[in-house]
Amino acid sequence: MARTSSIILSVALAAAACGSNASTSPTSPSTASATLNIVLKDSPFTDAKALLVTFSTVSAHLTGGDFRTLPFVSNASRRTCDLKKLQSAQDVLGTGPLQTGHYTEIRLVVASAAIYFDNASTGSPCASTIAAPSGRSATVDVPSGELRLNREFDVTSTAATTILLDFDGDQSVKQTGNAGYTMTPVITVVSVQ
């Protein structure tokens, strides 16, 4: 799989909340908005039948401003993705209007993660909620809770901007000595269009 850049992400705890856009900075050059789409796919953790990751916030940092929250699909307050189902597919994580301008990073806040060994999940790869499959499972600890992708991009009023992210499950999820699991997400920015 072609990868344009690989970023190992780890950052301090996040306290961001989803649901409203951050206020516009008084020094912001423009208040016009355009569409930004964050799309997710996966190179999954091979030891699992399902790997459910629930995101509570997707945001982007505007140069000279602050982080701007991007709505989840259907304006849901959270978005859960079964990364195993994104192995041969992709799904939209967040989409919506964002102020035009130059952005320097994307921030994803993970609310929870769990791995399922016996059965796959049902339904679509991403939804506001996904029912937990039956069988053996384990909670996956995400020490930082916040993932940052340092990738610059522009949002313009002439066309929607789409960023494709590849979440590498095999590199991200590791078994710990106490039969638990931890996730230090490895995400590749595949493309910005």
DATA-V50205 format. One record per residue. PHI is phi as a letter, one per 40 degrees, with the letter a starting at -180 (none if undefined). PSI is psi in degrees with one decimal (999 if undefined). OMEGA is omega in radians with two decimals (none if undefined). Layout:
BEGIN
PHI,PSI,OMEGA + PHI,PSI,OMEGA
END
This chain:
BEGIN
none,129.6,-3.12 + c,134.1,3.12 + b,130.6,-3.13 + c,-28.9,3.06 + a,144.3,3.14 + b,132.9,-3.06 + b,122.6,3.04 + c,124.3,-2.97 + b,131.4,2.91 + a,132.1,-3.04 + a,166.8,3.11 + c,167.7,-3.10 + d,145.3,3.13 + b,144.2,3.08 + b,18.0,-3.09 + c,148.9,3.09 + b,147.2,-3.11 + c,152.8,2.97 + h,-26.5,3.13 + a,150.3,3.11 + c,146.0,3.08 + c,153.6,-3.12 + c,153.1,-3.13 + c,132.9,3.11 + c,140.2,-3.13 + c,-19.0,3.14 + c,3.5,-3.12 + c,133.2,-3.07 + c,-21.7,-3.04 + a,148.0,3.04 + b,5.5,3.09 + c,153.6,3.12 + b,158.0,3.10 + a,176.1,-3.06 + c,133.5,3.00 + b,132.5,3.08 + b,127.8,3.02 + b,116.9,-3.07 + b,138.6,-3.06 + b,138.8,2.96 + b,176.7,-3.01 + a,146.2,2.84 + b,96.7,-2.79 + c,164.5,3.03 + c,116.5,-2.96 + c,-20.9,-3.09 + c,3.1,-3.04 + b,158.0,2.98 + c,-25.9,3.10 + a,144.1,3.06 + b,98.6,-3.07 + c,123.6,3.11 + b,124.6,3.13 + b,122.5,3.12 + c,136.6,3.11 + b,-18.7,3.13 + a,139.9,2.94 + b,125.2,-3.14 + a,165.2,3.13 + b,144.1,-3.11 + c,120.7,3.12 + c,129.8,3.09 + d,132.4,3.14 + g,5.0,-3.11 + b,-138.2,-3.12 + b,-171.2,3.10 + c,136.5,3.10 + b,125.0,-3.11 + c,134.0,3.10 + b,128.3,-3.13 + c,147.5,2.98 + c,164.0,3.09 + d,138.3,-3.13 + g,22.1,-3.14 + f,30.7,3.08 + c,157.4,3.14 + c,-16.6,3.12 + a,164.7,3.07 + a,123.7,3.11 + b,134.7,3.10 + b,135.7,2.98 + c,102.8,-3.04 + c,-24.8,3.08 + c,-36.0,-3.13 + c,-12.8,3.13 + c,10.7,3.11 + c,-42.7,-3.11 + b,19.8,-3.13 + a,178.9,3.01 + a,156.6,-3.10 + a,155.5,-3.12 + c,127.4,3.09 + c,-51.3,3.11 + a,148.6,3.12 + a,142.9,3.09 + i,-176.4,-3.09 + c,141.4,3.09 + a,142.3,-3.12 + d,136.7,3.09 + c,149.0,3.12 + i,-171.8,-3.12 + c,127.2,-3.12 + b,146.8,-3.05 + b,-17.3,-3.12 + a,158.0,3.07 + b,138.2,3.11 + b,129.3,3.06 + b,130.3,3.08 + b,124.3,-3.13 + c,121.6,3.12 + c,-37.8,-3.13 + a,162.4,3.08 + a,144.4,3.12 + a,147.7,-3.13 + b,140.7,-3.10 + b,128.2,-2.99 + c,-26.1,-2.97 + c,-36.1,-3.03 + b,149.7,3.07 + c,159.6,3.05 + c,165.4,3.09 + b,160.0,3.09 + g,-161.7,-3.07 + c,163.3,-3.14 + c,-34.6,3.14 + b,141.6,3.13 + a,172.9,3.10 + c,-32.1,2.98 + a,150.3,3.06 + b,128.5,-3.14 + c,137.0,3.13 + c,131.8,3.08 + c,156.0,3.10 + c,163.8,3.09 + h,-169.1,-3.10 + c,140.3,3.13 + a,167.6,3.07 + a,143.0,3.03 + c,142.0,3.10 + b,119.7,3.13 + c,128.9,3.06 + b,93.5,-2.98 + d,-43.2,-3.08 + c,-33.5,-3.08 + g,-12.5,-3.08 + b,134.5,3.14 + b,131.7,3.14 + b,133.8,3.09 + b,111.2,3.13 + c,88.0,-3.14 + a,121.1,-3.14 + c,144.8,3.09 + a,162.8,3.12 + b,141.8,3.00 + b,119.1,-3.12 + b,162.0,-3.12 + c,-5.3,-3.08 + c,-26.2,-3.12 + a,156.0,3.07 + c,144.2,3.07 + b,130.5,3.12 + b,127.2,3.11 + b,123.7,3.13 + b,122.0,3.12 + b,140.5,3.06 + b,113.5,3.12 + c,118.1,-3.09 + c,96.3,-3.09 + c,-42.6,-3.13 + c,-38.9,3.13 + c,-22.4,-3.03 + c,-37.6,-3.03 + b,126.0,-3.14 + b,142.1,3.06 + c,136.7,3.12 + c,170.0,-3.08 + c,-22.7,-3.11 + c,28.3,3.14 + g,17.2,3.05 + c,-178.2,-3.14 + b,147.0,3.09 + b,151.7,-3.13 + b,121.7,2.94 + b,91.9,-2.94 + d,134.1,3.01 + b,112.7,-3.10 + b,134.5,3.09 + b,133.1,2.98 + c,106.2,-3.06 + c,-44.4,-3.10 + a,153.6,2.99 + b,116.2,-3.09 + b,999,none
END
